[in-house]
Amino acid sequence: MSEIEFSDFLKVDIRCGTVMKAEPFPEARKPAIKLWVDFGPELGAKKSSAQITDLYTPDELVGRKVMAVVNFPPRQIGPLVSEVLVLGFPDDAGRIVLADPGQSTPDGSRLA
């Protein structure tokens, strides 16, 4: 992977938010969950689709803190317009584990 300048990294706006609503996304090509994430008063609630069905159910996601890139352009995923990219890492089996701040963090906090 090529190196980037620090100024390039600063262009990526990664924020912490709380999942307000989650539901199955049967229309997606690959198994996914629709998420509505609250990023605080500055950004408000944003929608996303996440391929995280191996480790998470919609019910257990509500109230969970997540991290997401909030400044990508919206992307059409089936009938859903995804507004943010929720971040995660693959485990040894390739299942996506959601990235979270690890501590109590206000919604909308930016990765520093």
Secondary structure, DSSP 8 states (H G I E B T S, - for coil): -----HHHHHTS-EEEEEEEEEEE-TTSSS--EEEEEE-HHHH-EEEEEE--TTT--HHHHTT-EEEEE--S--EEETTEEE-SEE-EEE-TTS-EEE---SS---TT-B--
